[in-house]
Amino acid sequence: MTSRLSYGIVYKRNGSFYLSPKNAKNGRFSGRTCSSVDFEIPLSGIMEVIMKVAIYCRLSEEDRNKQFETDDSNSIQNQKSMLLQYAMEQGWELYNIYSDDDYAGADRRRPEFNRLLNDAEQHKFDIILCKTQSRFTRELELVEKYIHGLFPIWGIRFISIVDNADTANRGNKKSRQINGLVNEWYLEDMSENIRSVLTNRRVNGFHIGAFALYGYKKDPDQRGHLIIDEEAAAVVHEVFTLFSKGYGKTAIARMLNDRGIPNPTEYKRLHGLRYQQPTNKNSTLWKYFAISNMLRNEIYIGNMVQGKYGSVSYKTKQNKPRPKSEWYIVEGTHEPIIDRELWDRVQSLLAQKAKPFTIGTIGLFARKARCANCGYTMCSSKSHDRHYLKCSNRHVAKNACIGSFISVDKLERLVIDELNYLAKKYLDKDELEQNIEFCDNLQEQKTRLLSDIAVYEKKIAEYSKGIREIYMDKVKGLLSESDYLEMSKDFTTERDRLERIVSDDKKQLSEIEEKIAVGDNRRELIEQYTNLEHLTREMVETLVDYVSVGKRIPGTKDVPIEIHWNF
């Protein structure tokens, strides 16, 4: 290892560290001729420079085309062994191994890649070591942003051993940029080739989605062909039939929920097609929009409809809706569940029930009012020229929610009253000093979160250290492969769990810090909205994060609400 310091060069030889003065050149030092031994100073007892290295591994696209399992020249395991051996030869201390086993291509959402960048910014290590530059990234933009931009600022050295990329060597910067350009072209060509193949399959009516539409399943004997799933198809046919007889979408959803029929997402999960657990108790229920989307889907009459959404760029997974003129629609590609007569009758009824908004403006509390009982966003309704907010989840199943209900006028009045109350309290200096401290609670939350994050990060570091230690034990033959895999899995699972907790806590912390920052301007903000008679949508957007609305207290006209302000 060689490290350049302001006063000389530190290097390792025969297991010992030496300091060579910076002004030593061609065997001359301080005006006299001498051998290198004359001015080499052993660093034992003076200092020891140990560089920490982070190893990054990634499975590349070409690695997926191996014919045999034993052909692992580019496997994750081989990368780790190669890079670990190189690091040991240099005398570097291993900080951590970051490995994206299941991510290939230009995916900026690679979890270990992003964790590596976060740790680099905090300078938890000195060197990033990869097999090739392309393993780190193929995107020229990221090469310039990190390898040539931020890494030098953060004091991070980047090395890839196969293509000799090393940011400590200024002479090969152009080579690294050329590598980045070539990799960028590779990504573009690969994306275009994939797009061309998928487009061709869509044009020819082949299904290319990860899952078949509810009511169908993938044909095991013919790739891209759909066959009827009899169990789900019976539900689809019932939905169309009920709607044709005059039942509403919410009523149909309730009927299905009352009978315990799982919605399409839950159905897939129960049949082993999707393993994500429900996020809340109502995520397995049928909803209005699930029924609405089903009734309009032409796949149920035997037509293949694809390409409704398209990616913005090959560099991102973000999709955006496409106009219907750009959809890929191929008729008669599979057996229909719904006959043409029933389909036409349903489409006619849908057209009759479709009523555009008359005023064309957004509701005062649109997307701002939530049911306090189930968390569902409340929807608007109108009766006798008065507007109301209600929890629509109340009607999808008997036990889905006890329901919340309030008039828009009443909610507006309650929000104005609370705002005026806060303004009076806040603008009364004496009372403010005695009773009101807007940021006290936020500061307490911040302190608690910082404490929790510190505890969790300490535990994460312990698990990471344990992972490194058991890996070294395996390399040295002190630990069997099976024992290593079992211990590594346990350590990694727990570490990942803690990291998810830390990530969530940091998001909360960021939100709290934003609110505290805004708090410096809260007096000016509140002064703008004192003595109000009515609210506007703009005011609601500015002042209110959301309002939690409960169920009316029996025997009274009182509706409990909880206002979450933006200040």
RODREN-717909 format. One record per residue (C-alpha): residue in three letters; x negated, y negated, z negated. Coordinates in steps of 0.05 Angstrom, whole numbers, padded with zeros to 5 digits, always signed. Each point is the difference from the previous one (the first is absolute). Example, Ala and Ser with C-alpha at 12.3 -4.5 7.8 and 13.67 -1.06 7.14 Angstrom:
// residues 2
ALA-00246+00090-00156SER-00027-00069+00013
END
This chain:
// residues 567
MET+00000+00000+00000THR-00024-00070+00016SER+00032-00063-00028ARG-00022-00070+00016LEU-00004-00048-00059SER-00018-00073-00002TYR-00069+00017-00028GLY-00018+00062+00040ILE+00021+00068+00025VAL+00023+00057-00044TYR-00009+00070+00028LYS-00001+00072-00023ARG-00059+00047+00011ASN-00011+00069-00030GLY+00057-00010-00050SER-00027-00067-00026PHE+00020-00072+00015TYR-00052-00053+00021LEU+00000-00075+00009SER-00039-00029+00058PRO-00008-00077-00004LYS+00036-00040+00054ASN-00062-00037+00023ALA-00041+00063+00009LYS-00016+00009+00075ASN-00050+00043+00037GLY-00034+00020-00064ARG-00013-00073-00022PHE+00026-00028-00065SER-00019-00064-00037GLY-00056-00015+00049ARG-00037+00065-00007THR-00002+00065+00037CYS+00028+00059-00037SER+00032+00068+00012SER+00073+00010-00008VAL-00013+00037-00064ASP-00032-00063-00029PHE+00065-00038+00000GLU+00053+00055-00006ILE+00031-00006-00069PRO+00037+00061-00029LEU+00069-00022-00023SER+00006+00051-00056GLY+00012-00040-00063ILE+00013-00064+00040MET+00063+00014+00040GLU+00034+00054+00039VAL+00043-00017+00060ILE+00055+00051+00012MET+00047-00013+00058LYS+00071+00026-00005VAL+00029+00030+00063ALA+00072+00012+00022ILE+00010+00056+00050TYR+00057-00006+00050CYS+00026+00059+00040ARG+00057+00005+00050LEU+00028+00053+00045SER-00007-00024+00072GLU+00049+00015+00055GLU-00050+00044+00037ASP-00010+00041-00063ARG+00072+00025+00007ASN-00016+00037+00064LYS-00045+00053-00032GLN+00013+00071+00026PHE-00020+00034-00065GLU+00003-00017-00073THR-00073+00016-00006ASP-00016-00053+00051ASP-00006-00055-00051SER-00059-00041+00026ASN+00042-00062-00007SER+00043+00022-00058ILE+00010-00040-00063GLN-00040+00051-00040ASN-00058-00004+00048GLN+00000-00076-00001LYS-00002+00000-00076SER-00058+00049-00003MET-00040-00038+00053LEU+00011-00069-00031LEU-00012+00025-00071GLN-00065+00032+00020TYR-00022-00065+00034ALA+00018-00041-00061MET-00039+00046-00046GLU-00062-00004+00045GLN+00003-00076-00005GLY+00004+00002-00075TRP+00068-00034-00002GLU+00051+00011-00054LEU+00067+00026+00025TYR+00057-00046-00021ASN+00058+00036+00034ILE+00021+00039+00061TYR+00059-00030+00038SER+00033+00049+00048ASP+00059-00010+00047ASP+00011+00073+00018ASP+00066-00009+00037TYR-00007-00068+00033ALA-00027-00010+00069GLY-00004-00056+00051ALA+00010-00074-00013ASP+00042+00006-00062ARG-00013-00060-00045ARG+00043+00032-00053ARG-00049+00054-00016PRO+00004+00005-00076GLU-00072+00017-00015PHE-00025-00050+00052ASN+00038-00056-00035ARG-00023+00024-00069LEU-00071-00002+00025LEU+00008-00072+00024ASN+00030-00021-00066ASP-00057+00031-00039ALA-00051-00031+00048GLU+00029-00069-00012GLN-00009+00011-00075HIS-00072+00023+00013LYS+00009+00066-00035PHE-00056+00027+00044ASP-00056-00025+00045ILE+00003+00043+00063ILE+00055+00030+00044LEU-00024+00063+00034CYS+00035+00033+00060LYS-00017+00053+00051THR+00015-00048+00058GLN+00026-00071+00006SER+00063+00027+00032ARG+00016+00040-00063PHE+00006-00066-00036THR+00040-00033+00055ARG+00008+00000+00075GLU+00030-00070+00001LEU-00047-00056+00022GLU+00040-00049-00041LEU-00013+00039-00064VAL-00074+00008+00018GLU-00008-00075+00004LYS+00044-00014-00060TYR-00034+00048-00048ILE-00066+00027+00025HIS-00025-00067+00027GLY+00043-00048-00041LEU+00022+00019-00070PHE-00050+00055-00018PRO-00060-00047+00003ILE+00039-00050-00043TRP+00018+00054-00050GLY-00072+00025-00001ILE+00018+00067+00031ARG-00047+00037+00048PHE+00034+00043+00054ILE-00036+00061+00028SER+00022+00054+00049ILE-00054+00052+00008VAL+00015+00031+00068ASP+00004-00064+00042ASN-00051-00037-00044ALA+00045-00058-00019ASP-00031-00037-00059THR+00018-00071-00020ALA-00067-00007-00035ASN-00031+00002+00070ARG+00020-00064+00035GLY-00029+00026+00064ASN+00055+00051+00012LYS+00060-00047-00009LYS+00012-00001+00075SER-00002+00076+00001ARG+00053+00001-00055GLN+00043-00049+00040ILE-00007+00043+00062ASN+00020+00061-00041GLY+00061-00039-00023LEU+00018-00020+00071VAL-00007+00071+00027ASN+00043+00027-00058GLU+00052-00054+00014TRP+00004+00022+00073TYR+00007+00072-00024LEU+00059-00019-00044GLU+00033-00038+00056ASP-00008+00057+00050MET+00024+00052-00051SER+00061-00043-00017GLU+00017-00010+00073ASN-00008+00075+00014ILE+00045+00018-00058ARG+00051-00053+00021SER+00000+00027+00071VAL+00012+00072-00023LEU+00056-00021-00047THR+00033-00043+00053ASN-00002+00057+00049ARG+00033+00047-00050ARG+00054-00052-00017VAL+00015-00011+00074ASN+00010+00074+00008GLY+00046+00005-00059PHE-00045+00037-00049HIS+00009-00015-00074ILE-00066-00026-00030GLY+00021-00021-00071ALA-00027+00031-00064PHE+00071+00022-00020ALA+00061+00017+00039LEU+00062-00043-00008TYR+00048+00024-00054GLY+00044+00053+00031TYR-00057+00029+00041LYS-00065+00037-00010LYS-00061+00010+00043ASP+00001+00060+00046PRO-00056+00047-00022ASP-00003+00030+00070GLN-00002-00064+00041ARG-00040-00061-00020GLY+00038-00065+00004HIS+00069+00034+00004LEU+00055-00008-00052ILE+00048+00054-00022ILE+00061-00007-00045ASP-00006+00008-00075GLU+00068+00030-00014GLU+00004-00021-00073ALA-00016-00074+00013ALA+00037-00001+00066ALA+00065+00018-00036VAL-00008-00063-00043VAL-00014-00043+00061HIS+00063+00025+00035GLU+00041-00012-00063VAL-00026-00072-00005PHE+00021-00015+00072THR+00068+00034-00010LEU+00016-00038-00064PHE-00018-00067+00031SER+00043+00015+00061LYS+00059+00012-00048GLY-00008-00069-00031TYR-00045+00013-00060GLY-00050-00056-00015LYS-00076+00009-00003THR-00003-00011-00075ALA+00058+00047-00012ILE-00034+00054+00041ALA-00064-00009-00039ARG+00038+00007-00065MET+00035+00064+00023LEU-00067+00031+00018ASN-00032-00021-00066ASP+00059+00026-00041ARG-00011+00068+00032GLY-00074-00002-00016ILE-00023+00001+00072PRO-00072-00027+00003ASN-00014-00058+00046PRO-00047+00011+00060THR-00064-00019-00037GLU+00016+00045-00059TYR+00021+00056+00048LYS-00068-00002+00034ARG-00035+00002-00067LEU+00041+00059-00025HIS-00016+00038+00063GLY-00075-00011-00007LEU-00006-00053+00054ARG-00015-00057-00047TYR-00032+00003-00068GLN+00007-00071-00026GLN+00040-00003-00064PRO+00060-00046-00004THR-00019-00070-00025ASN+00064-00010-00040LYS+00063+00038-00019ASN+00041-00027+00059SER-00051+00013+00055THR+00031+00068+00014LEU+00070-00028+00013TRP+00034-00016+00065LYS+00007-00075+00013TYR+00039-00043+00048PHE-00058-00011+00048ALA-00016+00074+00005ILE+00071+00013+00025SER-00003-00061+00046ASN-00065+00020+00033MET+00024+00072+00010LEU+00064-00023+00036ARG-00041-00039+00051ASN-00055+00051+00015GLU+00004+00028+00071ILE-00044+00060-00018TYR+00063+00032-00028ILE+00030+00003+00070GLY-00061+00034+00029ASN-00040-00061+00023MET-00072-00010-00023VAL-00010-00072-00023GLN-00070-00022-00020GLY-00045-00061-00001LYS+00047-00044-00041TYR-00061-00025-00037GLY-00070-00012+00026SER-00067-00015-00033VAL-00026-00071+00003SER-00072+00023+00012TYR-00043+00063-00004LYS-00035-00034-00059THR+00062+00002-00044LYS+00058+00048-00015GLN+00049-00058-00003ASN+00059+00011+00046LYS+00051-00049+00028PRO+00068+00011+00032ARG+00003+00005+00076PRO+00057-00025+00043LYS+00046+00055+00025SER-00025-00011+00071GLU-00068+00028-00023TRP+00028+00063-00033TYR-00012+00068+00030ILE+00069+00033+00011VAL+00005+00068+00034GLU+00068+00033+00006GLY+00015+00073-00012THR-00065+00021-00033HIS+00032+00043-00054GLU+00066+00029-00024PRO+00048-00054-00026ILE+00033+00002-00068ILE+00054-00050+00018ASP+00041+00007+00064ARG+00011-00059+00046GLU+00073-00010-00018LEU-00014-00007-00075TRP-00060-00044+00014ASP+00039-00048+00044ARG+00056-00005-00051VAL-00049-00017-00056GLN-00036-00052+00042SER+00066-00033+00017LEU+00017-00005-00074LEU-00069-00028-00017ALA+00009-00054+00053GLN+00068-00019-00029LYS-00027-00005-00071ALA-00061-00040+00018LYS+00014-00072-00021PRO-00053-00055+00006PHE-00011-00049-00057THR+00043-00062+00012ILE-00045-00052-00033GLY-00067+00027+00020THR-00034-00019-00066ILE-00033+00041-00054GLY+00034+00009-00067LEU-00021-00042-00059PHE-00027+00059-00039ALA-00014+00048+00058ARG-00054+00051-00020LYS-00007-00037-00067ALA+00054+00034-00041ARG-00013+00070-00027CYS+00044+00047-00040ALA-00026+00005-00071ASN+00024+00072-00006CYS-00032+00033+00061GLY-00045-00054+00031TYR+00037+00002+00067THR+00004-00066+00038MET+00070-00028-00005CYS+00040-00013+00063SER+00050-00055+00013SER+00075+00005+00010LYS+00057-00049+00011SER+00070-00002-00030HIS+00050-00057+00002ASP-00052-00048+00027ARG-00047+00015-00058HIS-00068+00034+00006TYR-00022+00055-00047LEU-00062+00042-00012LYS+00008+00074-00016CYS-00043+00062-00007SER+00017+00044+00060ASN-00035+00059-00033ARG+00061+00004-00045HIS+00040+00032+00056VAL-00048+00052+00028ALA+00008+00050-00057LYS+00037+00006-00066ASN-00061-00006-00044ALA-00045-00042+00045CYS+00013-00065-00038ILE+00052-00030-00048GLY+00002-00060+00047SER-00013-00075-00005PHE+00045-00055+00025ILE-00003-00076-00002SER+00026-00059+00041VAL-00052-00041+00037ASP+00029-00064-00031LYS-00007+00028-00070LEU-00072+00024+00012GLU-00018-00068+00030ARG+00028-00035-00062LEU-00038+00046-00047VAL-00066-00012+00037ILE+00010-00075+00000ASP+00017+00000-00075GLU-00062+00040-00017LEU-00043-00045+00044ASN+00027-00063-00034TYR-00011+00032-00068LEU-00072+00015+00016ALA-00010-00069+00029LYS+00027-00033-00063LYS-00044+00043-00045TYR-00061-00008+00043LEU+00005-00074+00012ASP+00012-00013-00075LYS-00073-00004-00021ASP+00012+00009-00075GLU+00044+00060+00010LEU-00048+00028+00052GLU-00057-00003-00049GLN+00041+00034-00055ASN+00040+00052+00038ILE-00020+00009+00073GLU-00063+00030+00026PHE+00014+00022+00071CYS-00064+00039+00009ASP-00005+00034-00068ASN+00034+00063+00023LEU-00038+00000+00065GLN-00066-00008-00036GLU+00018+00058-00047GLN+00016+00043+00061LYS-00065-00020+00033THR-00041+00018-00062ARG+00035+00067-00007LEU-00011+00017+00073LEU-00074-00020-00002SER-00009+00044-00061ASP+00036+00059+00033ILE-00040-00009+00064ALA-00066+00000-00039VAL+00019+00064-00036TYR+00022+00035+00064GLU-00061-00022+00039LYS-00045+00027-00055LYS+00035+00067+00005ILE-00005-00002+00076ALA-00075-00012-00005GLU-00005+00060-00047TYR+00037+00045+00048SER-00042-00026+00059LYS-00063+00015-00040GLY+00027+00069-00016ILE+00013+00013+00074ARG-00071-00019+00018GLU-00030+00042-00055ILE+00038+00063+00017TYR-00018-00009+00074MET-00074-00004-00018ASP+00009+00062-00043LYS+00030+00036+00060VAL-00058-00023+00045LYS-00050+00025-00052GLY+00037+00067-00005LEU+00021-00010-00072LEU+00074+00001+00019SER+00036+00049+00045GLU+00040-00025+00060SER+00067+00022-00029ASP-00015-00033-00068TYR-00023-00063+00035LEU+00063-00004+00043GLU+00046+00011-00060MET-00036-00052-00043SER-00007-00049+00057LYS+00074+00005+00016ASP+00020-00013-00073PHE-00048-00059-00006THR+00020-00030+00067THR+00075+00007-00014GLU-00005-00035-00066ARG-00046-00054+00027ASP+00047-00013+00059ARG+00059-00005-00048LEU-00036-00051-00042GLU-00021-00039+00062ARG+00073-00005+00022ILE+00018-00027-00069VAL-00056-00051+00004SER+00022-00020+00070ASP+00071-00012-00025ASP-00024-00038-00061LYS-00044-00045+00044LYS+00059-00016+00044GLN+00040-00020-00062LEU-00060-00040-00025SER-00004-00037+00066GLU+00074-00017-00002ILE-00006-00025-00072GLU-00061-00043+00017GLU+00038-00031+00057LYS+00058-00017-00047ILE-00049-00030-00050ALA-00032-00041+00055VAL+00068-00025+00023GLY+00014-00017-00072ASP-00047-00060+00005ASN+00050-00031+00049ARG+00064+00024-00035ARG+00015-00068-00032GLU+00000-00034+00068LEU+00042+00057+00029ILE+00053-00002-00055GLU+00006-00075+00003GLN+00021+00006+00073TYR+00059+00044-00017THR+00033-00032-00061ASN+00074-00017-00007LEU+00020+00042+00061GLU+00072+00009+00021HIS-00012+00053+00054LEU-00056+00044+00025THR-00025+00008+00071ARG-00033+00062+00030GLU-00066-00039+00003MET+00005-00014-00075VAL+00014+00073-00016GLU-00060+00022+00042THR-00045-00050-00036LEU+00024+00011-00072VAL+00025+00072-00005ASP-00038+00065+00007TYR+00062+00041-00013VAL+00062+00004-00045SER+00019+00063-00036VAL+00077+00005-00007GLY+00033+00047-00050LYS+00071+00025-00008ARG+00052-00046-00031ILE+00007+00007-00075PRO+00068+00034-00015GLY+00052-00048-00029THR-00038-00062+00024LYS-00016-00036+00064ASP-00074+00001-00015VAL-00048+00032+00048PRO-00071+00011-00026ILE-00054-00026+00046GLU-00075-00004-00004ILE-00035-00052+00043HIS-00071+00012+00023TRP-00029-00067+00021ASN-00056-00015+00048PHE-00033-00046-00051
END
